[in-house]
Amino acid sequence: MRKVTSLAVSNWLMRKKFRRDNTYTDGTTLYLHGHAIAKIDDTDGMVYVRSAGWETKTTKERLNGIPGVRIHQKNWMWFLNNHPWPDSAQWAPIGRYSSENGGMIITNHI
């Protein structure tokens, strides 16, 4: 994992602002090149991810830095946690955020 990914994701999970190069967070949403790729819903704590229409190695690397997220690609198809993810540009729920356990994400299946 690249250092920028580690720093961005850890700050995002601590709900802190962070900016480095093309990646930043306001503490609620994680952005890459100005596109929201991960967010925590403040009403219910649900965590969502998406490619924002950019299925690139960098997008995949940033999302894979999030606990509970595993994205891989086979024959140009993206897979999220071993499930085909044909519409990666749309938000997909991956679990709930809990500040009580250090900001870790409790995953569920999609």
BELPETA-V617204 format. One record per pair of residues at least 12 apart in sequence whose C-alpha atoms are under 10 Angstrom apart, sorted by sequence separation. I is the first residue (numbers start at 1). GAP is how many residues later the second one is. D is the distance in whole Angstrom. If there is no record, write none. Layout:
BEGIN
i,gap,d
I,GAP,D
I,GAP,D
END
This chain:
BEGIN
i,gap,d
7,12,9
8,12,8
12,12,9
13,12,10
15,12,4
16,12,8
17,12,10
18,12,9
19,12,9
21,12,9
22,12,8
23,12,9
24,12,10
27,12,9
28,12,5
29,12,9
37,12,6
38,12,6
51,12,8
59,12,10
60,12,8
68,12,10
69,12,6
70,12,7
71,12,9
72,12,10
73,12,10
80,12,9
94,12,8
95,12,4
96,12,8
7,13,9
11,13,9
12,13,6
14,13,7
15,13,6
17,13,10
22,13,10
23,13,10
25,13,9
26,13,10
27,13,9
28,13,8
36,13,9
37,13,5
38,13,9
50,13,8
60,13,9
68,13,8
69,13,10
70,13,10
71,13,10
72,13,10
81,13,9
94,13,6
95,13,5
9,14,10
11,14,8
12,14,7
13,14,7
14,14,9
15,14,9
25,14,9
28,14,8
36,14,8
37,14,6
38,14,9
49,14,7
71,14,9
80,14,9
93,14,9
94,14,6
95,14,8
4,15,9
5,15,9
8,15,7
9,15,9
11,15,9
12,15,5
13,15,8
35,15,10
36,15,8
37,15,6
57,15,10
93,15,8
94,15,7
95,15,9
4,16,7
7,16,10
8,16,6
9,16,8
11,16,7
12,16,7
13,16,10
35,16,9
36,16,7
37,16,10
57,16,10
64,16,10
93,16,8
94,16,7
4,17,8
7,17,10
8,17,7
10,17,10
11,17,10
12,17,7
13,17,10
35,17,6
37,17,9
49,17,9
63,17,10
64,17,10
93,17,7
4,18,9
5,18,8
9,18,10
12,18,7
29,18,10
35,18,9
55,18,9
60,18,9
92,18,8
4,19,8
5,19,10
8,19,10
11,19,10
28,19,10
29,19,9
30,19,9
32,19,9
35,19,9
4,20,9
29,20,10
32,20,9
49,20,9
9,21,8
31,21,10
55,21,9
8,22,8
32,22,10
37,22,8
55,22,9
8,23,9
37,23,10
55,23,8
38,24,9
15,25,9
37,25,9
38,25,8
69,25,7
85,25,10
12,26,9
32,26,9
33,26,10
37,26,7
68,26,7
69,26,10
83,26,9
12,27,9
13,27,9
32,27,7
51,27,10
67,27,10
68,27,8
81,27,10
82,27,10
83,27,8
12,28,9
31,28,10
38,28,9
67,28,10
81,28,8
82,28,10
9,29,10
80,29,10
81,29,8
32,30,8
50,30,10
80,30,9
31,31,9
32,31,10
49,31,10
30,32,9
30,33,9
55,33,8
53,34,9
54,34,9
55,34,8
50,35,10
52,35,10
53,35,7
54,35,7
51,36,9
52,36,7
53,36,4
67,36,10
68,36,9
69,36,9
50,37,9
51,37,5
52,37,4
53,37,8
67,37,7
68,37,7
50,38,5
51,38,5
52,38,7
66,38,9
67,38,6
68,38,7
69,38,8
23,39,9
49,39,8
50,39,5
51,39,8
52,39,8
66,39,8
67,39,9
68,39,6
49,40,9
50,40,6
51,40,8
67,40,8
68,40,9
49,41,8
50,41,5
51,41,10
68,41,10
48,42,9
49,42,5
50,42,6
48,43,6
49,43,5
50,43,9
47,44,9
48,44,5
49,44,7
47,45,8
48,45,4
49,45,7
47,46,6
48,46,6
46,47,7
47,47,6
48,47,8
46,48,8
47,48,5
48,48,9
46,49,6
47,49,5
45,50,8
46,50,4
47,50,6
37,51,10
45,51,5
46,51,6
37,52,9
39,52,9
44,52,8
45,52,5
46,52,9
5,53,10
9,53,8
13,53,9
37,53,10
38,53,8
40,53,10
44,53,9
45,53,7
8,54,9
9,54,9
12,54,10
13,54,10
37,54,8
38,54,9
39,54,10
44,54,10
45,54,9
9,55,10
10,55,9
36,55,10
38,55,10
40,55,10
41,55,9
42,55,9
2,56,10
5,56,8
6,56,8
9,56,7
10,56,9
40,56,8
41,56,9
5,57,5
8,57,9
9,57,6
10,57,10
40,57,7
4,58,9
5,58,9
7,58,10
8,58,10
9,58,9
47,58,8
2,59,8
5,59,9
6,59,6
46,59,9
47,59,9
1,60,7
2,60,8
5,60,6
6,60,9
45,60,9
46,60,9
47,60,9
1,61,8
4,61,10
5,61,9
46,61,10
1,63,8
2,63,9
1,64,7
40,65,10
13,84,8
15,84,9
13,85,9
14,85,8
13,86,8
14,88,8
15,88,8
13,89,8
14,89,6
13,90,5
14,90,9
12,91,9
13,91,7
11,92,10
13,92,9
10,93,9
10,94,10
END
